[in-house]
Amino acid sequence: MSFYQNMVAIGEKFIKKSTLFKYGFNLSPMYRRSTGRIIYVSEDLLEVKVKLPINYKNRNYVNSIFGGSMFSAVDPIPMVQLINLLDNEYVVWDKSAEIFFKRPARENLYAELHYSLQELDEIKAKVGQQNELEIVKTTSLTNKDGSVVFCEVRKRLYIADKAYFKQKRANKRK
């Protein structure tokens, strides 16, 4: 278990997991550097909202939000969110990511990251049949009302049955 997983295991005895998710991210040094902030986490962890305020820490040479800040504000969330939505019988890893810039961002940006119960059921069913699976989650960074898209981040996630994954790794070492 990582340091953060240990903190969640201890903390959820006293605090709701959604609260730990929000403040754990917002207080962690690596996420703070992104300049993004998680502003909402649903009780069931199916929905996470992020705000990326434009400020002196993330403006680039042409006075718009630096692309790296856009990416890093949403990068870790789909994987960590899915790890917390699935039980301990699954392994979840980031495989790859792409970012597509649509227009310069000279205002605060917002993102909503969602999983549905149906999507989770499909993941579990497919992993049950195939032992492993890759999915793509797309997140748009928009203005406050969501009417203008400034960039899109596509994350490819790997999900596997934990026992299968351990066996697969053991076979590769031979």
C-alpha positions in Angstrom: 0.0 0.0 0.0 1.2 3.5 -0.8 1.4 6.3 1.8 -1.8 7.8 0.4 -3.7 4.5 0.5 -2.6 4.0 4.1 -3.8 7.5 5.0 -7.2 6.7 3.4 -7.5 3.4 5.3 -6.9 5.1 8.6 -8.8 8.3 7.8 -12.0 6.7 6.6 -12.6 5.3 10.1 -13.2 8.9 11.1 -14.1 10.9 7.9 -16.2 10.2 4.8 -14.2 8.8 1.9 -15.5 11.6 -0.4 -14.1 14.2 2.1 -10.8 12.4 2.3 -10.6 12.2 -1.5 -11.2 16.0 -1.9 -8.9 17.2 0.8 -6.3 14.5 0.3 -5.8 15.7 -3.3 -6.0 19.4 -2.5 -3.4 19.1 0.3 -1.0 16.7 -1.4 2.1 18.5 -2.6 2.1 17.0 -6.1 -1.5 18.0 -6.8 -1.1 21.5 -5.3 1.6 22.2 -7.9 -0.9 21.6 -10.7 -2.8 24.7 -9.5 -6.1 22.8 -9.9 -8.4 22.3 -7.0 -11.1 19.6 -6.4 -14.2 21.6 -5.5 -16.7 18.7 -5.3 -16.7 15.0 -4.7 -20.1 13.1 -4.6 -20.6 10.8 -1.6 -20.4 7.8 -3.8 -17.2 9.0 -5.6 -18.9 8.7 -9.0 -18.6 12.5 -9.7 -15.6 14.8 -9.1 -15.4 18.5 -10.1 -12.2 20.4 -10.6 -11.5 24.1 -10.9 -8.4 25.4 -12.4 -8.2 29.1 -11.6 -6.0 31.3 -13.9 -3.3 33.0 -11.8 0.4 34.0 -11.9 1.5 30.4 -11.1 0.0 28.9 -14.3 0.1 31.7 -16.9 2.4 31.1 -19.9 4.3 33.5 -22.2 1.1 34.5 -24.0 -0.9 35.0 -20.8 -3.1 31.9 -21.1 -3.1 28.9 -18.8 -0.1 26.7 -19.4 -1.0 23.4 -21.0 0.9 21.4 -18.4 -1.3 22.9 -15.7 -4.4 21.9 -17.6 -3.2 18.4 -18.0 -1.9 17.9 -14.4 -5.2 19.3 -12.9 -7.1 16.3 -14.3 -4.4 13.7 -14.9 -4.5 11.7 -11.7 -8.2 11.7 -11.0 -9.7 9.1 -13.3 -7.2 6.4 -12.1 -7.5 7.2 -8.4 -11.3 7.6 -8.6 -11.6 4.2 -10.3 -9.3 2.5 -7.7 -11.6 3.8 -5.0 -14.8 2.8 -6.9 -13.7 -0.8 -7.5 -12.8 -3.2 -4.7 -9.4 -4.6 -3.8 -9.7 -7.4 -6.3 -8.7 -5.1 -9.2 -5.5 -3.4 -10.4 -5.8 -0.1 -12.1 -3.0 1.7 -13.9 -2.6 4.7 -16.2 -1.5 3.5 -19.6 -1.3 6.6 -21.7 -2.8 10.1 -22.1 -3.4 12.6 -24.8 -4.3 16.3 -24.6 -6.0 18.2 -27.3 -5.9 22.0 -27.1 -9.0 23.7 -28.6 -8.3 27.3 -27.7 -6.2 29.4 -25.3 -7.6 29.6 -21.8 -7.7 33.1 -20.3 -10.3 32.4 -17.7 -10.9 29.9 -14.9 -11.4 26.3 -16.2 -13.7 23.6 -14.9 -13.8 19.8 -15.4 -16.3 17.1 -14.4 -15.1 13.5 -14.1 -17.8 10.9 -14.0 -18.2 7.1 -13.7 -21.7 5.5 -13.8 -22.8 2.4 -12.0 -23.5 0.8 -15.4 -19.9 1.6 -16.5 -18.5 0.0 -13.3 -20.7 -3.1 -13.8 -19.5 -3.4 -17.4 -15.9 -3.1 -16.3 -16.3 -5.8 -13.7 -18.1 -8.1 -16.2 -15.4 -7.6 -18.9 -12.6 -8.1 -16.5 -14.4 -11.2 -15.2 -14.5 -12.6 -18.8 -11.1 -11.3 -20.1 -9.0 -10.9 -16.9 -7.8 -7.5 -18.1 -9.2 -4.5 -20.1 -8.4 -1.0 -21.2 -10.8 1.9 -21.2 -10.5 5.5 -22.4 -11.9 8.3 -20.2 -12.3 11.7 -21.8 -12.3 14.9 -19.7 -13.1 18.4 -21.1 -11.8 21.5 -19.5 -14.5 24.2 -20.0 -15.6 27.6 -18.9 -17.9 27.8 -15.8 -21.2 27.0 -17.7 -19.6 24.3 -19.8 -20.4 26.1 -23.1 -16.8 26.5 -24.3 -14.2 23.7 -24.4 -10.6 24.8 -24.0 -9.0 21.3 -24.1 -9.8 17.6 -23.9 -7.7 15.1 -22.0 -8.0 11.4 -22.9 -6.7 8.9 -20.5 -6.2 5.2 -21.3 -6.6 3.1 -18.1 -5.7 -0.6 -17.6 -7.9 -2.6 -15.3 -7.1 -6.2 -14.4 -8.1 -8.9 -12.0 -5.5 -8.7 -9.2 -4.8 -12.4 -9.1 -4.4 -12.5 -12.9 -2.1 -9.4 -12.8 0.2 -10.9 -10.2 0.4 -14.2 -12.2 1.1 -12.3 -15.4 3.9 -10.3 -13.7 5.4 -13.5 -12.2 5.4 -15.2 -15.7 7.2 -12.2 -17.2 10.0 -12.4 -14.6 10.8 -16.0 -15.5 
